Amino acid sequence: MAEIRVEKLRKAFGDFVAVRDSTFTVADGEFVCLLGPSGCGKTTTLRMIAGLELPTGGRILLGGEDVTMQRASLRDIAFVFQLFALYPHLNVRANIAFPLQCQGVRGAELARRVEQAAATLRITHLLDARVSGLSSGDRQRVALGRAIVREPKAFLMDEPLGALDAEFRHLMCGELRALHDRLRATTVYVTHDQSEAMTMADRIAVMNLGTIEQLASPQEIYDRPATTFVAEFIGSPPMNLLPCAAGADGLRPGADRVRVGGVELAMPALAEGAAGPEFVLGVRPEHVELADDAPLRASVYGTEYLGTLQVVTLTLADGRTTLRARVRSELPVRAGDQVGLRLAPGRLSLFSRADGRALRSALHDGAAHG
């Protein structure tokens, strides 16, 4: 396996820039997800790493070797697509063996590596079955077997679970992560599904309009989003973003108050200054508490029952600002109720309204997680 390093990678199609000067490193043995909506540049980035697209600018290094302009066949990587791309007239054994045969591997070595890949994926019992008769989940395992049998330097996966139903996707997420842990394979995985990324990745690169907005661990991205885009893209429901202004003491290093809905709220002190008169306050739904004695008032618009929890949609007194709270399902809440809201101070993020960048993230500077 090997480290993948991308330096100022850029791809333009005429006047359209699909990838904008991306720089990141995937460490040897690390599992990194490229996550974002359709058209954000994640698949184009993956295809450039694979050698299926040539970059407009920048460099790609695999194991320290510059492979930017190298043909895909010379890069020693394995690519797994959303569509399984198997040979339906061949059995499982022949499908897995095919890339080795193309490399000239024969005899006992070929048989050993096919058996080893099948055992790793728990499909030994299917080796003599035709792939056309397999379930979607088993066909995906065969596609993975054809990739890992080559023992490449890195695995690149483009929405490999996209063709599976929800139950199989959940199962395969766990199996893919377990496979990664056994092989310690350097992996770059593209998805638009945040649950896949949060389940499997060591780190996630959240992409938007060709740019990596944040590259961090799943917990870091969830707790401390770097931009309002990340805050709204990650989480179900996503982070609440509330228009706010500086408190009576202004917004400067040490400031610990902001004004939301005409009410001043406490937050941990700012470590850095900020310019501009208006800001956006971010808080996750699970950190909004319904409390009768809280000064911030709202009316209940509706509720969504989720078993042990319920998601309550609320409208602030201005009639324009809405937010969601995730609270216990036994809490009696009905549409039209007037309630007070308490926002956990240590869990608040503050963003610039001008560019969406975080001025202060939740749990900033080691604030308690409780």
Phi, psi and omega in degrees: 000169186203157175287143173248126178236127180245127184235114175048044183288134184220141176219124178238140172246094187066236179275350183269125179261112183275326179226129187245095169050051179283135176226122176197164179231135172253113185292158177304120179086005183269151176249110181243132176258135167264113188240137177171173180287169177302136178086008183276349178106003185291316179290323177299319176299314180298318181294329175290321177297323181285338184094010178276344173227141176266133181288154173282331179199165178095183183227153174232126179240132179239113184061032180085352181265133177285113182245017188309315184251012182280145178296150182302321184294343182260001187270351180055051174235158176245133183246127176247123184264168175296315175275132194295332176054046176265166177265105189294337182276353179256158176277178184299315182302315182292324178296315180292324184285340189306310181296330177290321178298323178295334179271358179089010178282134183221172169061222187296324180295318178297313181297319181298315184289325175295314179298320180295316178296318179296320179294320179299322182266001178062042178234024179303322182291350182256002189302328182261007180271150174286138182292336181295340180261006183271158173289166179299320180296318180290323177296325177293323176296321178297318178299321177293322179298321179293335177279313187284339182297335181283345183054057185282174177288329184207154175250133175241127185231125182249101179047051187292343181256005187297333182271000182266155175284172189301318182295315179293323179300315180298317180295315183290332175301312179296320181290322178296319179293319178296321177297316178301317181295327178286319184272338187052047185271133172297121188225133169243124190235124180261134176203155170256358185263111184296329181294323175298312182296315183293330181284320192256328195282145165285318175220154180237133171256109180273122185248147178208125177053043176082003185240141172278111183278331178199138175232111185195178177292159178306317181293320179299316181293321180289314185281326188226066180299140183278340182216166177293330177298312179299318181300321182276334182279327184260132178110145178219103357293162181286176178299138172288133176241114187245129175297137181211172179224168178296151175286187184300331181270007181080183180239106184207171177307127182097344180298139184225023178222142171226159181250123179231127178057034179079005182239135176278132181239147179278147172210159175301147187299142176294137177269344181221159180282172179212147179253155177103150185274343187231150186219174177234128180262132180246136176210134178289149182303327180287351179252018172254120182253137174273118184218122184301328186268004182282141184287334179283117187254149179206161174248146181280123179271322180184170180227152177232117184278129182233031180088254180283345181233165171222147176257121183254123176266129188233153175238126179291170186299337180288350178078358183245327186270123178246155175207169180236146175236137175256112187229173179298143183291334181281353178291122183286108181224133179226154177304134181097346179297143173262125185226163171259151182238136174239124180259126182299114186303319182287354182250015183267140172247151180233129183237152171285131177288334184293312184235000177079003182283146180289129173267328178207125181260154176305146180062027184298140175055042172079021176300152185298149179274352189289000000 
